[in-house]
Amino acid sequence: MSFTQELRQQADGIFEAIFNHPFVRGIAEGKLGREQLIHYVKQDFEYLNAYMRIYGIAISKSTSREEIAVFNEQISFILNSEVHPHQNFCAAAGVTYEELQGYPLAPSAHHYIHHMLTVAHEGSLGEIMAVLLPCPWTYLEIGRKLLEELKPDESHPFYDWIYFYGNRADDAAAAFCEQVDEWAEHTTAAERERMRGHFMLSCQLEYMFWDMAYKQEEWPVPLQTVVG
């Protein structure tokens, strides 16, 4: 069993909880509230901006063109392709994508982003890859499960979202798994355990991100706008 296969086995309970989360089931059933969709897109736009910055940190720690290429390709994927599932949610909510950009982070999104940034600044390249892996991996499995379960056609309100992740996220997940396995094979036991810990916490935070969107999570004390 490879290192990433071990990680997937250990995280299986979290993956199953994500598959059964009411937001994910709402995607399957085509039944999500307008404000839930809006909250998700607002937060995911900022999350993906941070994700690209972490790719940039990873590039700065890369030692080969092959490593650089993996991260560079994923930056391009987010900038040029991953806008499409956001557009699907925006269309369903009756808003434009541009209206939902530039909002403050909710607590769970803030926690997740700062978890990844801390690992990116303090950890090795292998640790960065491990902390990033749950995002493409969980989305790939969600998309594939929904495609298999629903066999949706274009009449489904979230057809574009389901099809995008079920068919187009494989490259990122596969590339990260390959890189994580290679790194884990040649590093110390102590670093492998750090990688495991980063991966597992990111899995938990993936669940919390869905929960944040479903519950429209905000800070308990509203931030006050300072008037000059």
Secondary structure, 3 states (H helix, E strand, C coil): CCHHHHHHHHCHHHHHHHHCCHHHHHHHHCCCCHHHHHHHHHHHHHHHHHHHHHHHHHHHHCCCHHHHHHHHHHHHHHHHCCHHHHHHHHHHHCCCHHHHCCCCCCHHHHHHHHHHHHHHHHCCHHHHHHHHCHHHHHHHHHHHHHHHHHCCCCCCCCHHHHHHHHHHCHHHHHHHHHHHHHHHHHCCHHHHHHHHHHHHHHHHHHHHHHHHHHHCCCCCCCCCCCCC
